[in-house]
Amino acid sequence: LVLGLAVLLFAFSTMISWSYYGERCWTTLFGERSSLAYKIIFLMCVFFGAVITATTVLEFSDLMILAMALPNITGLLLLNGKVRRTLRDYWRRYKLGEFEPQ
């Protein structure tokens, strides 16, 4: 009984946090006025997640994580050289004592 309650509360809190995080990302990309569209899409996904099989839900969530990871990996690859140069410059300046102590 306690384990079942813990799983239920964990699932509910995860759903709330993912909803909030997704909405913040959505409004950053599409503006505050599109927030209602995100909420409708999220509610539809919650409904479909409740009526389809768990395997399908897990496969879909894995695909969505992949969809989020691909642009990030692409950005890392494209910015790799610039970040490396900036980091080397930072460490060089740090070792020379160009930064004021806080």
Secondary structure, 3 states (H helix, E strand, C coil): CHHHHHHHHHHHHHHHHHHHHHHHHHHHHHCHHHHHHHHHHHHHHHHHHHHCCHHHHHHHHHHHHHHHHHHHHHHHHHHHHHHHHHHHHHHHHHHCCCCCCC
